[in-house]
Amino acid sequence: MGLFDSVLGAVSGQLQQQGGLTSLLGGLLANNSELGGLGGLAEKFNQAGLGDVIGSWIGKGENLPISAEQIASVLGSGTLGNIASQLGIDPAQASGQLSQLLPGLIDQLTPNGSLPEGGLGHADDLMGLLGGLFNKS
Protein backbone atom coordinates (compact mmCIF):
# COMPACT_ATOMS: atom_id res chain seq x y z
CA MET A 1 0.00 0.00 0.00
CA GLY A 2 2.99 2.33 -0.07
CA LEU A 3 2.13 3.91 -3.43
CA PHE A 4 -1.54 4.32 -2.50
CA ASP A 5 -0.61 5.91 0.80
CA SER A 6 1.81 8.28 -0.93
CA VAL A 7 -0.71 9.35 -3.56
CA LEU A 8 -3.52 9.59 -1.02
CA GLY A 9 -1.38 11.65 1.33
CA ALA A 10 -0.23 14.04 -1.39
CA VAL A 11 -3.61 14.51 -3.00
CA SER A 12 -5.60 14.63 0.21
CA GLY A 13 -3.18 17.16 1.66
CA GLN A 14 -3.63 19.40 -1.37
CA LEU A 15 -7.39 19.05 -1.42
CA GLN A 16 -7.88 19.42 2.33
CA GLN A 17 -6.09 22.76 2.18
CA GLN A 18 -8.59 23.88 -0.45
CA GLY A 19 -11.78 22.57 1.13
CA GLY A 20 -13.49 19.55 2.66
CA LEU A 21 -12.14 16.55 0.80
CA THR A 22 -13.93 14.10 3.05
CA SER A 23 -17.21 15.94 2.54
CA LEU A 24 -16.67 16.13 -1.20
CA LEU A 25 -15.88 12.44 -1.64
CA GLY A 26 -18.68 11.48 0.72
CA GLY A 27 -21.01 13.48 -1.47
CA LEU A 28 -19.66 11.82 -4.61
CA LEU A 29 -19.69 8.19 -3.41
CA ALA A 30 -22.61 8.19 -0.97
CA ASN A 31 -25.84 6.41 -1.80
CA ASN A 32 -27.70 9.73 -1.63
CA SER A 33 -25.30 11.55 -3.98
CA GLU A 34 -26.32 13.05 -7.31
CA LEU A 35 -24.55 10.10 -8.98
CA GLY A 36 -26.37 7.47 -6.93
CA GLY A 37 -23.37 6.32 -4.93
CA LEU A 38 -20.65 3.93 -5.95
CA GLY A 39 -23.14 1.87 -7.97
CA GLY A 40 -24.23 4.98 -9.87
CA LEU A 41 -20.61 5.95 -10.46
CA ALA A 42 -19.89 2.45 -11.79
CA GLU A 43 -22.84 2.82 -14.15
CA LYS A 44 -21.45 6.17 -15.40
CA PHE A 45 -18.14 4.43 -16.10
CA ASN A 46 -19.99 1.67 -17.99
CA GLN A 47 -21.87 4.24 -20.06
CA ALA A 48 -18.56 5.93 -20.94
CA GLY A 49 -17.07 2.58 -22.04
CA LEU A 50 -14.80 2.44 -18.98
CA GLY A 51 -16.50 -0.30 -16.98
CA ASP A 52 -13.32 -2.38 -17.05
CA VAL A 53 -11.41 0.47 -15.40
CA ILE A 54 -13.70 0.92 -12.39
CA GLY A 55 -14.14 -2.84 -12.29
CA SER A 56 -10.40 -3.20 -11.73
CA TRP A 57 -10.59 -0.78 -8.79
CA ILE A 58 -13.50 -2.65 -7.22
CA GLY A 59 -12.21 -6.13 -7.99
CA LYS A 60 -9.13 -7.78 -6.60
CA GLY A 61 -5.89 -7.33 -8.48
CA GLU A 62 -4.14 -4.44 -10.14
CA ASN A 63 -5.96 -1.12 -10.53
CA LEU A 64 -6.06 0.17 -14.09
CA PRO A 65 -5.05 3.82 -14.47
CA ILE A 66 -7.41 6.54 -15.63
CA SER A 67 -6.61 9.88 -17.21
CA ALA A 68 -7.96 13.27 -16.23
CA GLU A 69 -9.75 13.41 -19.58
CA GLN A 70 -11.47 10.08 -18.91
CA ILE A 71 -12.59 11.27 -15.46
CA ALA A 72 -14.02 14.39 -17.11
CA SER A 73 -15.92 12.31 -19.66
CA VAL A 74 -17.34 10.02 -16.97
CA LEU A 75 -18.43 12.75 -14.56
CA GLY A 76 -19.51 15.31 -17.13
CA SER A 77 -18.92 19.03 -17.04
CA GLY A 78 -21.71 19.74 -14.53
CA THR A 79 -20.54 17.34 -11.82
CA LEU A 80 -16.88 18.11 -12.44
CA GLY A 81 -17.62 21.85 -12.34
CA ASN A 82 -19.39 21.43 -9.00
CA ILE A 83 -16.45 19.49 -7.57
CA ALA A 84 -13.95 22.05 -8.84
CA SER A 85 -16.01 24.90 -7.45
CA GLN A 86 -16.21 23.28 -4.01
CA LEU A 87 -12.43 22.85 -4.03
CA GLY A 88 -11.70 26.30 -5.40
CA ILE A 89 -9.76 24.93 -8.39
CA ASP A 90 -10.44 24.64 -12.10
CA PRO A 91 -12.13 21.52 -13.54
CA ALA A 92 -8.93 20.30 -15.22
CA GLN A 93 -7.12 20.30 -11.88
CA ALA A 94 -10.05 18.54 -10.21
CA SER A 95 -10.18 15.79 -12.84
CA GLY A 96 -6.41 15.34 -12.63
CA GLN A 97 -6.48 14.98 -8.87
CA LEU A 98 -9.48 12.65 -8.97
CA SER A 99 -7.71 10.47 -11.56
CA GLN A 100 -4.91 9.99 -9.02
CA LEU A 101 -7.15 9.51 -5.99
CA LEU A 102 -10.18 7.47 -7.09
CA PRO A 103 -8.50 4.18 -8.13
CA GLY A 104 -6.87 3.60 -4.74
CA LEU A 105 -9.76 5.02 -2.76
CA ILE A 106 -12.38 2.84 -4.43
CA ASP A 107 -10.05 -0.14 -4.09
CA GLN A 108 -9.83 0.52 -0.33
CA LEU A 109 -13.60 1.00 -0.01
CA THR A 110 -14.30 -2.36 -1.70
CA PRO A 111 -11.94 -4.79 0.07
CA ASN A 112 -14.06 -7.83 -0.79
CA GLY A 113 -13.65 -7.23 -4.52
CA SER A 114 -17.27 -6.33 -5.23
CA LEU A 115 -19.72 -3.49 -4.80
CA PRO A 116 -21.22 -3.58 -1.30
CA GLU A 117 -24.81 -4.81 -1.57
CA GLY A 118 -26.22 -1.78 0.22
CA GLY A 119 -23.73 0.65 -1.31
CA LEU A 120 -21.33 2.64 0.81
CA GLY A 121 -24.02 4.34 2.86
CA HIS A 122 -25.15 7.95 3.00
CA ALA A 123 -22.77 10.91 3.09
CA ASP A 124 -22.83 11.05 6.89
CA ASP A 125 -21.93 7.34 7.10
CA LEU A 126 -18.99 7.82 4.77
CA MET A 127 -17.48 10.77 6.63
CA GLY A 128 -16.04 8.61 9.40
CA LEU A 129 -14.86 5.92 6.99
CA LEU A 130 -13.14 8.41 4.69
CA GLY A 131 -11.71 10.33 7.61
CA GLY A 132 -10.16 7.13 8.86
CA LEU A 133 -8.60 6.37 5.48
CA PHE A 134 -7.13 9.87 5.21
CA ASN A 135 -5.78 9.83 8.74
CA LYS A 136 -3.81 6.66 7.89
CA SER A 137 -1.81 8.55 5.26
Secondary structure as GFF3:
##gff-version 3
##sequence-region A 1 137
A	DSSP	alpha_helix	2	18	.	.	.	ID=ss1
A	DSSP	alpha_helix	21	29	.	.	.	ID=ss2
A	DSSP	alpha_helix	37	47	.	.	.	ID=ss3
A	DSSP	alpha_helix	51	58	.	.	.	ID=ss4
A	DSSP	alpha_helix	68	87	.	.	.	ID=ss5
A	DSSP	alpha_helix	91	109	.	.	.	ID=ss6
A	DSSP	alpha_helix	123	136	.	.	.	ID=ss7
###
